């Protein structure tokens, strides 16, 4: 029986969903992978045949990589997660998200619920009782849960549709969802990548 040698060439880089704290804009950004990710990639070659993994970093640098990557729930805003929990109607968001393997901070969940109430995605009442940590999902909240963008920008687009200004509101939301492109010099991302290596 002939075994094929399948090499995996790993640059130890991965794209992860990150959130800009200033604009709440989430995007895929290139970062160094964790050791767990590198081990998983090495396992892919071994499942198919006799595989080997070649990590294109020094051994010292590989030892400095973090053991595990940060969970997405701790990297990104919880707006859409809380809206999806409310859409499933399985309980109070703080209680449900507290059961996660890597739960977010309870203060972050409470702040997210308050933010969703201010936007109009949640009501202040839950089962006709005033509840500061929970609320009923509104029609606006149902629609915003379907949109893959920040909830404030989703509300802007919905109001633009209602008032017949959809195209202008989409342009405004597109410009608000990214960092200022005037402040990023040409080839800045390439130079930043070269300086890391």
URNORLIN-V841609 format. One record per backbone hydrogen bond with DSSP energy under -1.0 kcal/mol. NH is the residue of the N-H (numbers start at 1). CO is the residue of the C=O. Records with the same first field share a line. If there is no record, write none. Layout:
BEGIN
NH->CO ; CO
END
This chain:
BEGIN
6->50
8->52
10->54
14->31
16->29
18->27
20->25
24->20
27->18
29->16
31->14
33->12
35->66
36->67
38->34
39->35
40->36
41->37
42->38
43->39
44->40
46->42
47->43
49->45
51->49
52->6
54->8
56->10
57->55
62->58
63->59
74->71
76->72
82->78
83->79
84->80
85->81
86->82
87->83
88->84
96->92
97->93
98->94
99->96
100->97
109->105
110->106
111->107
112->108
113->109
114->110
115->111
116->112
117->113
118->114
119->115
120->116
121->116
122->116
123->136
126->129
129->126
131->124
136->125
138->121
142->138
143->139
144->140
145->141
154->150
155->151
156->152
157->153
158->154
159->155
160->156
161->157
162->158
163->159
165->160
169->165
170->166
171->167
172->168
173->169
174->170
175->171
176->172
177->173
188->185
191->187
192->188
193->189
194->190
195->191
196->192
197->193
END
